[in-house]
Amino acid sequence: MLTITKTFENRGLIELDLNNIEPGCWFNLIKPTAEELLIVEKATQAPHDFIQAALDPEESSRLDVEDNHILTLINVPVNKDALSRAYDTIPLAIINTPDYIVTVCQEENQVLNNFRASRYKYFTTFQRTRFLFQILYISAMLFLKDLRQITENSDRIEQNLRKSMKNKELFQLLDLQKGLTYYSVSLRSNRVVAERVLRLCSNAHNEQIIKLREEDEDLLDDVLVEYRQAIEIAQLQTDVLAGMMDAFASVIANNLNIVMKFLASVTIVMAIPSLISGLFGMNVPVPWGTHPMGFYFIGLFTVVVTTIAIIFLWKKKLF
């Protein structure tokens, strides 16, 4: 899907068609077709590999500069399955051209939806450098939002596991660990890209490619701070989840040992009556074999021996 928009003073974000393209437009490609990619490539004169960069789901974050065109490729958070709360990331390409800005992504994402819905304050499509920084900032904030949700989910799962050990909760913890791994890798690579953008802006030779206004410097600093904070939270939560998984694995193993110990004790206790009845049930002379109260004596003897065994095992904490 291709949408072309531009912000106008006092009118906000207005959608345009291909016949009304003008400098300062924003070309947004979501799940683009080959025809739409070709249209944008011809309209913006952006390099072909820049346009195609985000179409590879395994593409890593990077920054490329070619012929006054800048490709900023980052990974943004996406919740592919809201029911299972599986967290993942997808590539998002932001291409700054001399006259336009282009975004390419294979899926709908909250980062761009914030701008398309005009919910982001002071958003203008013709300030391309600031627009780039705003996208980086929004992506960092969404990472932090998801990390807080992961923390809340892990606390909830931990409380459930304390009450009863179920495979469902353990699988949910594994999903959270998987999502945190994706987030940690993406955050580190995104931070490297943001730092490269800062160095690019600081180079006086690149003023024609990317212009850094004085008010944009604070925004880029905020981006770096937010990414740094998100990385620390992701690392902390990863360590917590890893420790939690190890702890619950030990608890599960200990519970299994307790059950096996109890069953072994029960087996020993139940074997005593069987052993005595087997000995006195043989077709050979046995004590009290001819005594009229012999059965009761043997029964009482069995009860006493079994009770002694139970008390012994109880003191040894085998029950």
C-alpha positions as protocol buffer text, in pm:
chain_id: "A"
residue {
  index: 1
  type: MET
  ca { x: 0 y: 0 z: 0 }
}
residue {
  index: 2
  type: LEU
  ca { x: 135 y: 339 z: -102 }
}
residue {
  index: 3
  type: THR
  ca { x: 24 y: 664 z: 58 }
}
residue {
  index: 4
  type: ILE
  ca { x: 160 y: 1009 z: -27 }
}
residue {
  index: 5
  type: THR
  ca { x: 104 y: 1282 z: 230 }
}
residue {
  index: 6
  type: LYS
  ca { x: 226 y: 1628 z: 315 }
}
residue {
  index: 7
  type: THR
  ca { x: 169 y: 1862 z: 606 }
}
residue {
  index: 8
  type: PHE
  ca { x: 28 y: 2204 z: 522 }
}
residue {
  index: 9
  type: GLU
  ca { x: 8 y: 2499 z: 754 }
}
residue {
  index: 10
  type: ASN
  ca { x: -333 y: 2525 z: 924 }
}
residue {
  index: 11
  type: ARG
  ca { x: -452 y: 2211 z: 742 }
}
residue {
  index: 12
  type: GLY
  ca { x: -243 y: 1936 z: 896 }
}
residue {
  index: 13
  type: LEU
  ca { x: -155 y: 1616 z: 716 }
}
residue {
  index: 14
  type: ILE
  ca { x: -313 y: 1597 z: 369 }
}
residue {
  index: 15
  type: GLU
  ca { x: -307 y: 1295 z: 141 }
}
residue {
  index: 16
  type: LEU
  ca { x: -200 y: 1358 z: -219 }
}
residue {
  index: 17
  type: ASP
  ca { x: -212 y: 1158 z: -539 }
}
residue {
  index: 18
  type: LEU
  ca { x: 66 y: 1088 z: -787 }
}
residue {
  index: 19
  type: ASN
  ca { x: -34 y: 1385 z: -1003 }
}
residue {
  index: 20
  type: ASN
  ca { x: 14 y: 1636 z: -719 }
}
residue {
  index: 21
  type: ILE
  ca { x: 354 y: 1534 z: -590 }
}
residue {
  index: 22
  type: GLU
  ca { x: 561 y: 1825 z: -464 }
}
residue {
  index: 23
  type: PRO
  ca { x: 876 y: 1870 z: -252 }
}
residue {
  index: 24
  type: GLY
  ca { x: 827 y: 1788 z: 114 }
}
residue {
  index: 25
  type: CYS
  ca { x: 600 y: 1489 z: 55 }
}
residue {
  index: 26
  type: TRP
  ca { x: 612 y: 1170 z: 257 }
}
residue {
  index: 27
  type: PHE
  ca { x: 596 y: 844 z: 62 }
}
residue {
  index: 28
  type: ASN
  ca { x: 484 y: 564 z: 295 }
}
residue {
  index: 29
  type: LEU
  ca { x: 502 y: 205 z: 168 }
}
residue {
  index: 30
  type: ILE
  ca { x: 340 y: -74 z: 372 }
}
residue {
  index: 31
  type: LYS
  ca { x: 350 y: -425 z: 225 }
}
residue {
  index: 32
  type: PRO
  ca { x: 442 y: -269 z: -111 }
}
residue {
  index: 33
  type: THR
  ca { x: 390 y: -433 z: -447 }
}
residue {
  index: 34
  type: ALA
  ca { x: 659 y: -435 z: -716 }
}
residue {
  index: 35
  type: GLU
  ca { x: 465 y: -167 z: -907 }
}
residue {
  index: 36
  type: GLU
  ca { x: 446 y: 64 z: -605 }
}
residue {
  index: 37
  type: LEU
  ca { x: 818 y: 23 z: -539 }
}
residue {
  index: 38
  type: LEU
  ca { x: 893 y: 118 z: -899 }
}
residue {
  index: 39
  type: ILE
  ca { x: 666 y: 424 z: -879 }
}
residue {
  index: 40
  type: VAL
  ca { x: 839 y: 554 z: -565 }
}
residue {
  index: 41
  type: GLU
  ca { x: 1183 y: 482 z: -705 }
}
residue {
  index: 42
  type: LYS
  ca { x: 1112 y: 685 z: -1018 }
}
residue {
  index: 43
  type: ALA
  ca { x: 940 y: 969 z: -831 }
}
residue {
  index: 44
  type: THR
  ca { x: 1209 y: 1016 z: -566 }
}
residue {
  index: 45
  type: GLN
  ca { x: 1516 y: 897 z: -759 }
}
residue {
  index: 46
  type: ALA
  ca { x: 1611 y: 693 z: -454 }
}
residue {
  index: 47
  type: PRO
  ca { x: 1860 y: 409 z: -511 }
}
residue {
  index: 48
  type: HIS
  ca { x: 1700 y: 74 z: -586 }
}
residue {
  index: 49
  type: ASP
  ca { x: 1875 y: -109 z: -301 }
}
residue {
  index: 50
  type: PHE
  ca { x: 1757 y: 157 z: -55 }
}
residue {
  index: 51
  type: ILE
  ca { x: 1394 y: 101 z: -155 }
}
residue {
  index: 52
  type: GLN
  ca { x: 1433 y: -277 z: -129 }
}
residue {
  index: 53
  type: ALA
  ca { x: 1627 y: -278 z: 200 }
}
residue {
  index: 54
  type: ALA
  ca { x: 1335 y: -323 z: 440 }
}
residue {
  index: 55
  type: LEU
  ca { x: 1178 y: -607 z: 242 }
}
residue {
  index: 56
  type: ASP
  ca { x: 1420 y: -859 z: 395 }
}
residue {
  index: 57
  type: PRO
  ca { x: 1281 y: -954 z: 740 }
}
residue {
  index: 58
  type: GLU
  ca { x: 1631 y: -1052 z: 858 }
}
residue {
  index: 59
  type: GLU
  ca { x: 1792 y: -721 z: 757 }
}
residue {
  index: 60
  type: SER
  ca { x: 1995 y: -564 z: 1037 }
}
residue {
  index: 61
  type: SER
  ca { x: 1996 y: -195 z: 1130 }
}
residue {
  index: 62
  type: ARG
  ca { x: 2240 y: 22 z: 937 }
}
residue {
  index: 63
  type: LEU
  ca { x: 2304 y: 368 z: 790 }
}
residue {
  index: 64
  type: ASP
  ca { x: 2403 y: 418 z: 426 }
}
residue {
  index: 65
  type: VAL
  ca { x: 2471 y: 732 z: 225 }
}
residue {
  index: 66
  type: GLU
  ca { x: 2468 y: 739 z: -156 }
}
residue {
  index: 67
  type: ASP
  ca { x: 2435 y: 1035 z: -394 }
}
residue {
  index: 68
  type: ASN
  ca { x: 2273 y: 1274 z: -144 }
}
residue {
  index: 69
  type: HIS
  ca { x: 2036 y: 998 z: -32 }
}
residue {
  index: 70
  type: ILE
  ca { x: 2045 y: 862 z: 322 }
}
residue {
  index: 71
  type: LEU
  ca { x: 1910 y: 521 z: 421 }
}
residue {
  index: 72
  type: THR
  ca { x: 1839 y: 476 z: 790 }
}
residue {
  index: 73
  type: LEU
  ca { x: 1732 y: 117 z: 852 }
}
residue {
  index: 74
  type: ILE
  ca { x: 1614 y: 33 z: 1203 }
}
residue {
  index: 75
  type: ASN
  ca { x: 1415 y: -245 z: 1368 }
}
residue {
  index: 76
  type: VAL
  ca { x: 1085 y: -148 z: 1528 }
}
residue {
  index: 77
  type: PRO
  ca { x: 869 y: -346 z: 1773 }
}
residue {
  index: 78
  type: VAL
  ca { x: 568 y: -535 z: 1648 }
}
residue {
  index: 79
  type: ASN
  ca { x: 325 y: -759 z: 1832 }
}
residue {
  index: 80
  type: LYS
  ca { x: 245 y: -1029 z: 1580 }
}
residue {
  index: 81
  type: ASP
  ca { x: 4 y: -1214 z: 1806 }
}
residue {
  index: 82
  type: ALA
  ca { x: -178 y: -1002 z: 2059 }
}
residue {
  index: 83
  type: LEU
  ca { x: -339 y: -1306 z: 2225 }
}
residue {
  index: 84
  type: SER
  ca { x: -13 y: -1486 z: 2299 }
}
residue {
  index: 85
  type: ARG
  ca { x: 172 y: -1155 z: 2347 }
}
residue {
  index: 86
  type: ALA
  ca { x: 463 y: -1268 z: 2131 }
}
residue {
  index: 87
  type: TYR
  ca { x: 707 y: -980 z: 2088 }
}
residue {
  index: 88
  type: ASP
  ca { x: 913 y: -940 z: 1772 }
}
residue {
  index: 89
  type: THR
  ca { x: 1079 y: -674 z: 1555 }
}
residue {
  index: 90
  type: ILE
  ca { x: 1068 y: -589 z: 1185 }
}
residue {
  index: 91
  type: PRO
  ca { x: 1289 y: -367 z: 967 }
}
residue {
  index: 92
  type: LEU
  ca { x: 1177 y: -14 z: 888 }
}
residue {
  index: 93
  type: ALA
  ca { x: 1360 y: 186 z: 621 }
}
residue {
  index: 94
  type: ILE
  ca { x: 1363 y: 568 z: 630 }
}
residue {
  index: 95
  type: ILE
  ca { x: 1509 y: 723 z: 314 }
}
residue {
  index: 96
  type: ASN
  ca { x: 1593 y: 1093 z: 312 }
}
residue {
  index: 97
  type: THR
  ca { x: 1617 y: 1235 z: -39 }
}
residue {
  index: 98
  type: PRO
  ca { x: 1689 y: 1597 z: -136 }
}
residue {
  index: 99
  type: ASP
  ca { x: 1313 y: 1665 z: -173 }
}
residue {
  index: 100
  type: TYR
  ca { x: 1122 y: 1380 z: -12 }
}
residue {
  index: 101
  type: ILE
  ca { x: 1119 y: 1131 z: 271 }
}
residue {
  index: 102
  type: VAL
  ca { x: 1030 y: 765 z: 210 }
}
residue {
  index: 103
  type: THR
  ca { x: 941 y: 496 z: 462 }
}
residue {
  index: 104
  type: VAL
  ca { x: 920 y: 128 z: 373 }
}
residue {
  index: 105
  type: CYS
  ca { x: 798 y: -155 z: 595 }
}
residue {
  index: 106
  type: GLN
  ca { x: 654 y: -500 z: 538 }
}
residue {
  index: 107
  type: GLU
  ca { x: 389 y: -469 z: 809 }
}
residue {
  index: 108
  type: GLU
  ca { x: 171 y: -213 z: 979 }
}
residue {
  index: 109
  type: ASN
  ca { x: 347 y: -80 z: 1287 }
}
residue {
  index: 110
  type: GLN
  ca { x: 270 y: 163 z: 1566 }
}
residue {
  index: 111
  type: VAL
  ca { x: 569 y: 382 z: 1487 }
}
residue {
  index: 112
  type: LEU
  ca { x: 432 y: 507 z: 1156 }
}
residue {
  index: 113
  type: ASN
  ca { x: 71 y: 486 z: 1269 }
}
residue {
  index: 114
  type: ASN
  ca { x: 145 y: 756 z: 1525 }
}
residue {
  index: 115
  type: PHE
  ca { x: 234 y: 997 z: 1243 }
}
residue {
  index: 116
  type: ARG
  ca { x: -35 y: 889 z: 1001 }
}
residue {
  index: 117
  type: ALA
  ca { x: -300 y: 953 z: 1264 }
}
residue {
  index: 118
  type: SER
  ca { x: -149 y: 1297 z: 1327 }
}
residue {
  index: 119
  type: ARG
  ca { x: -111 y: 1219 z: 1697 }
}
residue {
  index: 120
  type: TYR
  ca { x: 249 y: 1336 z: 1711 }
}
residue {
  index: 121
  type: LYS
  ca { x: 292 y: 1701 z: 1803 }
}
residue {
  index: 122
  type: TYR
  ca { x: 501 y: 1931 z: 1584 }
}
residue {
  index: 123
  type: PHE
  ca { x: 512 y: 1678 z: 1301 }
}
residue {
  index: 124
  type: THR
  ca { x: 588 y: 1812 z: 954 }
}
residue {
  index: 125
  type: THR
  ca { x: 684 y: 1607 z: 649 }
}
residue {
  index: 126
  type: PHE
  ca { x: 904 y: 1874 z: 492 }
}
residue {
  index: 127
  type: GLN
  ca { x: 1142 y: 1883 z: 790 }
}
residue {
  index: 128
  type: ARG
  ca { x: 1296 y: 1555 z: 685 }
}
residue {
  index: 129
  type: THR
  ca { x: 1582 y: 1545 z: 935 }
}
residue {
  index: 130
  type: ARG
  ca { x: 1352 y: 1617 z: 1227 }
}
residue {
  index: 131
  type: PHE
  ca { x: 1104 y: 1362 z: 1094 }
}
residue {
  index: 132
  type: LEU
  ca { x: 1383 y: 1101 z: 1098 }
}
residue {
  index: 133
  type: PHE
  ca { x: 1469 y: 1185 z: 1459 }
}
residue {
  index: 134
  type: GLN
  ca { x: 1103 y: 1170 z: 1557 }
}
residue {
  index: 135
  type: ILE
  ca { x: 1070 y: 821 z: 1408 }
}
residue {
  index: 136
  type: LEU
  ca { x: 1376 y: 709 z: 1603 }
}
residue {
  index: 137
  type: TYR
  ca { x: 1234 y: 862 z: 1920 }
}
residue {
  index: 138
  type: ILE
  ca { x: 891 y: 704 z: 1879 }
}
residue {
  index: 139
  type: SER
  ca { x: 1048 y: 363 z: 1814 }
}
residue {
  index: 140
  type: ALA
  ca { x: 1254 y: 394 z: 2134 }
}
residue {
  index: 141
  type: MET
  ca { x: 944 y: 490 z: 2334 }
}
residue {
  index: 142
  type: LEU
  ca { x: 751 y: 192 z: 2196 }
}
residue {
  index: 143
  type: PHE
  ca { x: 1037 y: -39 z: 2292 }
}
residue {
  index: 144
  type: LEU
  ca { x: 1020 y: 100 z: 2646 }
}
residue {
  index: 145
  type: LYS
  ca { x: 642 y: 55 z: 2652 }
}
residue {
  index: 146
  type: ASP
  ca { x: 670 y: -309 z: 2547 }
}
residue {
  index: 147
  type: LEU
  ca { x: 950 y: -370 z: 2797 }
}
residue {
  index: 148
  type: ARG
  ca { x: 724 y: -244 z: 3074 }
}
residue {
  index: 149
  type: GLN
  ca { x: 454 y: -482 z: 2953 }
}
residue {
  index: 150
  type: ILE
  ca { x: 704 y: -768 z: 2953 }
}
residue {
  index: 151
  type: THR
  ca { x: 797 y: -684 z: 3312 }
}
residue {
  index: 152
  type: GLU
  ca { x: 431 y: -685 z: 3415 }
}
residue {
  index: 153
  type: ASN
  ca { x: 368 y: -1012 z: 3230 }
}
residue {
  index: 154
  type: SER
  ca { x: 669 y: -1181 z: 3389 }
}
residue {
  index: 155
  type: ASP
  ca { x: 551 y: -1074 z: 3736 }
}
residue {
  index: 156
  type: ARG
  ca { x: 204 y: -1211 z: 3666 }
}
residue {
  index: 157
  type: ILE
  ca { x: 341 y: -1540 z: 3535 }
}
residue {
  index: 158
  type: GLU
  ca { x: 570 y: -1569 z: 3837 }
}
residue {
  index: 159
  type: GLN
  ca { x: 273 y: -1535 z: 4073 }
}
residue {
  index: 160
  type: ASN
  ca { x: 87 y: -1806 z: 3882 }
}
residue {
  index: 161
  type: LEU
  ca { x: 387 y: -2037 z: 3893 }
}
residue {
  index: 162
  type: ARG
  ca { x: 420 y: -1991 z: 4268 }
}
residue {
  index: 163
  type: LYS
  ca { x: 67 y: -2129 z: 4307 }
}
residue {
  index: 164
  type: SER
  ca { x: 95 y: -2420 z: 4063 }
}
residue {
  index: 165
  type: MET
  ca { x: 356 y: -2540 z: 3816 }
}
residue {
  index: 166
  type: LYS
  ca { x: 199 y: -2555 z: 3470 }
}
residue {
  index: 167
  type: ASN
  ca { x: 356 y: -2592 z: 3129 }
}
residue {
  index: 168
  type: LYS
  ca { x: 147 y: -2301 z: 3001 }
}
residue {
  index: 169
  type: GLU
  ca { x: 321 y: -2048 z: 3225 }
}
residue {
  index: 170
  type: LEU
  ca { x: 663 y: -2191 z: 3147 }
}
residue {
  index: 171
  type: PHE
  ca { x: 599 y: -2159 z: 2775 }
}
residue {
  index: 172
  type: GLN
  ca { x: 488 y: -1799 z: 2830 }
}
residue {
  index: 173
  type: LEU
  ca { x: 818 y: -1729 z: 3005 }
}
residue {
  index: 174
  type: LEU
  ca { x: 1003 y: -1880 z: 2709 }
}
residue {
  index: 175
  type: ASP
  ca { x: 809 y: -1651 z: 2473 }
}
residue {
  index: 176
  type: LEU
  ca { x: 906 y: -1350 z: 2685 }
}
residue {
  index: 177
  type: GLN
  ca { x: 1271 y: -1457 z: 2680 }
}
residue {
  index: 178
  type: LYS
  ca { x: 1255 y: -1493 z: 2302 }
}
residue {
  index: 179
  type: GLY
  ca { x: 1100 y: -1147 z: 2263 }
}
residue {
  index: 180
  type: LEU
  ca { x: 1359 y: -992 z: 2495 }
}
residue {
  index: 181
  type: THR
  ca { x: 1638 y: -1145 z: 2286 }
}
residue {
  index: 182
  type: TYR
  ca { x: 1499 y: -984 z: 1970 }
}
residue {
  index: 183
  type: TYR
  ca { x: 1451 y: -654 z: 2151 }
}
residue {
  index: 184
  type: SER
  ca { x: 1801 y: -650 z: 2298 }
}
residue {
  index: 185
  type: VAL
  ca { x: 1967 y: -712 z: 1962 }
}
residue {
  index: 186
  type: SER
  ca { x: 1748 y: -455 z: 1785 }
}
residue {
  index: 187
  type: LEU
  ca { x: 1799 y: -189 z: 2051 }
}
residue {
  index: 188
  type: ARG
  ca { x: 2176 y: -219 z: 2040 }
}
residue {
  index: 189
  type: SER
  ca { x: 2187 y: -199 z: 1660 }
}
residue {
  index: 190
  type: ASN
  ca { x: 1939 y: 91 z: 1657 }
}
residue {
  index: 191
  type: ARG
  ca { x: 2151 y: 279 z: 1906 }
}
residue {
  index: 192
  type: VAL
  ca { x: 2457 y: 233 z: 1685 }
}
residue {
  index: 193
  type: VAL
  ca { x: 2258 y: 373 z: 1392 }
}
residue {
  index: 194
  type: ALA
  ca { x: 2148 y: 674 z: 1600 }
}
residue {
  index: 195
  type: GLU
  ca { x: 2509 y: 742 z: 1698 }
}
residue {
  index: 196
  type: ARG
  ca { x: 2614 y: 722 z: 1332 }
}
residue {
  index: 197
  type: VAL
  ca { x: 2339 y: 970 z: 1246 }
}
residue {
  index: 198
  type: LEU
  ca { x: 2480 y: 1205 z: 1509 }
}
residue {
  index: 199
  type: ARG
  ca { x: 2830 y: 1175 z: 1364 }
}
residue {
  index: 200
  type: LEU
  ca { x: 2691 y: 1227 z: 1014 }
}
residue {
  index: 201
  type: CYS
  ca { x: 2515 y: 1545 z: 1123 }
}
residue {
  index: 202
  type: SER
  ca { x: 2827 y: 1670 z: 1299 }
}
residue {
  index: 203
  type: ASN
  ca { x: 3032 y: 1646 z: 981 }
}
residue {
  index: 204
  type: ALA
  ca { x: 3029 y: 1982 z: 803 }
}
residue {
  index: 205
  type: HIS
  ca { x: 3077 y: 1810 z: 465 }
}
residue {
  index: 206
  type: ASN
  ca { x: 2732 y: 1651 z: 496 }
}
residue {
  index: 207
  type: GLU
  ca { x: 2530 y: 1969 z: 536 }
}
residue {
  index: 208
  type: GLN
  ca { x: 2388 y: 1930 z: 187 }
}
residue {
  index: 209
  type: ILE
  ca { x: 2277 y: 1575 z: 264 }
}
residue {
  index: 210
  type: ILE
  ca { x: 2132 y: 1617 z: 611 }
}
residue {
  index: 211
  type: LYS
  ca { x: 2079 y: 1945 z: 794 }
}
residue {
  index: 212
  type: LEU
  ca { x: 2079 y: 1950 z: 1172 }
}
residue {
  index: 213
  type: ARG
  ca { x: 1889 y: 2242 z: 1321 }
}
residue {
  index: 214
  type: GLU
  ca { x: 1974 y: 2362 z: 1666 }
}
residue {
  index: 215
  type: GLU
  ca { x: 1638 y: 2252 z: 1806 }
}
residue {
  index: 216
  type: ASP
  ca { x: 1690 y: 1902 z: 1662 }
}
residue {
  index: 217
  type: GLU
  ca { x: 2006 y: 1837 z: 1863 }
}
residue {
  index: 218
  type: ASP
  ca { x: 1812 y: 1793 z: 2187 }
}
residue {
  index: 219
  type: LEU
  ca { x: 1574 y: 1552 z: 2016 }
}
residue {
  index: 220
  type: LEU
  ca { x: 1861 y: 1336 z: 1891 }
}
residue {
  index: 221
  type: ASP
  ca { x: 2015 y: 1340 z: 2238 }
}
residue {
  index: 222
  type: ASP
  ca { x: 1680 y: 1225 z: 2377 }
}
residue {
  index: 223
  type: VAL
  ca { x: 1679 y: 942 z: 2125 }
}
residue {
  index: 224
  type: LEU
  ca { x: 2019 y: 820 z: 2245 }
}
residue {
  index: 225
  type: VAL
  ca { x: 1912 y: 849 z: 2610 }
}
residue {
  index: 226
  type: GLU
  ca { x: 1592 y: 652 z: 2549 }
}
residue {
  index: 227
  type: TYR
  ca { x: 1776 y: 378 z: 2359 }
}
residue {
  index: 228
  type: ARG
  ca { x: 2035 y: 357 z: 2636 }
}
residue {
  index: 229
  type: GLN
  ca { x: 1761 y: 324 z: 2897 }
}
residue {
  index: 230
  type: ALA
  ca { x: 1575 y: 62 z: 2691 }
}
residue {
  index: 231
  type: ILE
  ca { x: 1895 y: -143 z: 2651 }
}
residue {
  index: 232
  type: GLU
  ca { x: 1955 y: -138 z: 3026 }
}
residue {
  index: 233
  type: ILE
  ca { x: 1597 y: -242 z: 3101 }
}
residue {
  index: 234
  type: ALA
  ca { x: 1607 y: -519 z: 2840 }
}
residue {
  index: 235
  type: GLN
  ca { x: 1935 y: -653 z: 2979 }
}
residue {
  index: 236
  type: LEU
  ca { x: 1805 y: -637 z: 3336 }
}
residue {
  index: 237
  type: GLN
  ca { x: 1481 y: -813 z: 3245 }
}
residue {
  index: 238
  type: THR
  ca { x: 1672 y: -1077 z: 3048 }
}
residue {
  index: 239
  type: ASP
  ca { x: 1885 y: -1154 z: 3353 }
}
residue {
  index: 240
  type: VAL
  ca { x: 1576 y: -1165 z: 3575 }
}
residue {
  index: 241
  type: LEU
  ca { x: 1393 y: -1403 z: 3343 }
}
residue {
  index: 242
  type: ALA
  ca { x: 1699 y: -1625 z: 3307 }
}
residue {
  index: 243
  type: GLY
  ca { x: 1732 y: -1645 z: 3685 }
}
residue {
  index: 244
  type: MET
  ca { x: 1359 y: -1709 z: 3719 }
}
residue {
  index: 245
  type: MET
  ca { x: 1369 y: -1993 z: 3467 }
}
residue {
  index: 246
  type: ASP
  ca { x: 1666 y: -2152 z: 3649 }
}
residue {
  index: 247
  type: ALA
  ca { x: 1491 y: -2114 z: 3983 }
}
residue {
  index: 248
  type: PHE
  ca { x: 1168 y: -2272 z: 3863 }
}
residue {
  index: 249
  type: ALA
  ca { x: 1363 y: -2551 z: 3692 }
}
residue {
  index: 250
  type: SER
  ca { x: 1524 y: -2624 z: 4028 }
}
residue {
  index: 251
  type: VAL
  ca { x: 1184 y: -2611 z: 4200 }
}
residue {
  index: 252
  type: ILE
  ca { x: 1037 y: -2853 z: 3947 }
}
residue {
  index: 253
  type: ALA
  ca { x: 1329 y: -3092 z: 3993 }
}
residue {
  index: 254
  type: ASN
  ca { x: 1298 y: -3064 z: 4372 }
}
residue {
  index: 255
  type: ASN
  ca { x: 923 y: -3132 z: 4358 }
}
residue {
  index: 256
  type: LEU
  ca { x: 991 y: -3440 z: 4149 }
}
residue {
  index: 257
  type: ASN
  ca { x: 1244 y: -3560 z: 4406 }
}
residue {
  index: 258
  type: ILE
  ca { x: 991 y: -3508 z: 4687 }
}
residue {
  index: 259
  type: VAL
  ca { x: 727 y: -3708 z: 4502 }
}
residue {
  index: 260
  type: MET
  ca { x: 969 y: -3991 z: 4425 }
}
residue {
  index: 261
  type: LYS
  ca { x: 1087 y: -3995 z: 4789 }
}
residue {
  index: 262
  type: PHE
  ca { x: 728 y: -4014 z: 4913 }
}
residue {
  index: 263
  type: LEU
  ca { x: 642 y: -4296 z: 4672 }
}
residue {
  index: 264
  type: ALA
  ca { x: 953 y: -4488 z: 4777 }
}
residue {
  index: 265
  type: SER
  ca { x: 855 y: -4453 z: 5145 }
}
residue {
  index: 266
  type: VAL
  ca { x: 500 y: -4570 z: 5074 }
}
residue {
  index: 267
  type: THR
  ca { x: 641 y: -4868 z: 4884 }
}
residue {
  index: 268
  type: ILE
  ca { x: 862 y: -4963 z: 5180 }
}
residue {
  index: 269
  type: VAL
  ca { x: 571 y: -4940 z: 5426 }
}
residue {
  index: 270
  type: MET
  ca { x: 339 y: -5144 z: 5205 }
}
residue {
  index: 271
  type: ALA
  ca { x: 608 y: -5408 z: 5153 }
}
residue {
  index: 272
  type: ILE
  ca { x: 621 y: -5492 z: 5526 }
}
residue {
  index: 273
  type: PRO
  ca { x: 270 y: -5649 z: 5550 }
}
residue {
  index: 274
  type: SER
  ca { x: 328 y: -5831 z: 5222 }
}
residue {
  index: 275
  type: LEU
  ca { x: 658 y: -5973 z: 5348 }
}
residue {
  index: 276
  type: ILE
  ca { x: 514 y: -6092 z: 5681 }
}
residue {
  index: 277
  type: SER
  ca { x: 203 y: -6242 z: 5523 }
}
residue {
  index: 278
  type: GLY
  ca { x: 421 y: -6416 z: 5268 }
}
residue {
  index: 279
  type: LEU
  ca { x: 644 y: -6571 z: 5538 }
}
residue {
  index: 280
  type: PHE
  ca { x: 360 y: -6688 z: 5759 }
}
residue {
  index: 281
  type: GLY
  ca { x: 160 y: -6807 z: 5463 }
}
residue {
  index: 282
  type: MET
  ca { x: 415 y: -7073 z: 5363 }
}
residue {
  index: 283
  type: ASN
  ca { x: 320 y: -7441 z: 5385 }
}
residue {
  index: 284
  type: VAL
  ca { x: 582 y: -7508 z: 5656 }
}
residue {
  index: 285
  type: PRO
  ca { x: 574 y: -7500 z: 6036 }
}
residue {
  index: 286
  type: VAL
  ca { x: 564 y: -7138 z: 6158 }
}
residue {
  index: 287
  type: PRO
  ca { x: 531 y: -6980 z: 6505 }
}
residue {
  index: 288
  type: TRP
  ca { x: 174 y: -6973 z: 6633 }
}
residue {
  index: 289
  type: GLY
  ca { x: 71 y: -7190 z: 6340 }
}
residue {
  index: 290
  type: THR
  ca { x: -150 y: -7408 z: 6561 }
}
residue {
  index: 291
  type: HIS
  ca { x: -239 y: -7148 z: 6821 }
}
residue {
  index: 292
  type: PRO
  ca { x: -607 y: -7042 z: 6816 }
}
residue {
  index: 293
  type: MET
  ca { x: -505 y: -6672 z: 6846 }
}
residue {
  index: 294
  type: GLY
  ca { x: -214 y: -6706 z: 6600 }
}
residue {
  index: 295
  type: PHE
  ca { x: -378 y: -6497 z: 6329 }
}
residue {
  index: 296
  type: TYR
  ca { x: -437 y: -6209 z: 6569 }
}
residue {
  index: 297
  type: PHE
  ca { x: -82 y: -6228 z: 6706 }
}
residue {
  index: 298
  type: ILE
  ca { x: 60 y: -6211 z: 6352 }
}
residue {
  index: 299
  type: GLY
  ca { x: -173 y: -5925 z: 6262 }
}
residue {
  index: 300
  type: LEU
  ca { x: -71 y: -5730 z: 6572 }
}
residue {
  index: 301
  type: PHE
  ca { x: 295 y: -5799 z: 6500 }
}
residue {
  index: 302
  type: THR
  ca { x: 248 y: -5669 z: 6145 }
}
residue {
  index: 303
  type: VAL
  ca { x: 82 y: -5350 z: 6270 }
}
residue {
  index: 304
  type: VAL
  ca { x: 359 y: -5287 z: 6523 }
}
residue {
  index: 305
  type: VAL
  ca { x: 640 y: -5339 z: 6271 }
}
residue {
  index: 306
  type: THR
  ca { x: 463 y: -5121 z: 6013 }
}
residue {
  index: 307
  type: THR
  ca { x: 408 y: -4844 z: 6271 }
}
residue {
  index: 308
  type: ILE
  ca { x: 774 y: -4855 z: 6374 }
}
residue {
  index: 309
  type: ALA
  ca { x: 875 y: -4825 z: 6006 }
}
residue {
  index: 310
  type: ILE
  ca { x: 640 y: -4528 z: 5955 }
}
residue {
  index: 311
  type: ILE
  ca { x: 774 y: -4349 z: 6264 }
}
residue {
  index: 312
  type: PHE
  ca { x: 1133 y: -4412 z: 6151 }
}
residue {
  index: 313
  type: LEU
  ca { x: 1069 y: -4281 z: 5800 }
}
residue {
  index: 314
  type: TRP
  ca { x: 878 y: -3982 z: 5942 }
}
residue {
  index: 315
  type: LYS
  ca { x: 1174 y: -3886 z: 6163 }
}
residue {
  index: 316
  type: LYS
  ca { x: 1401 y: -3914 z: 5860 }
}
residue {
  index: 317
  type: LYS
  ca { x: 1160 y: -3674 z: 5680 }
}
residue {
  index: 318
  type: LEU
  ca { x: 1091 y: -3927 z: 5408 }
}
residue {
  index: 319
  type: PHE
  ca { x: 718 y: -3860 z: 5432 }
}
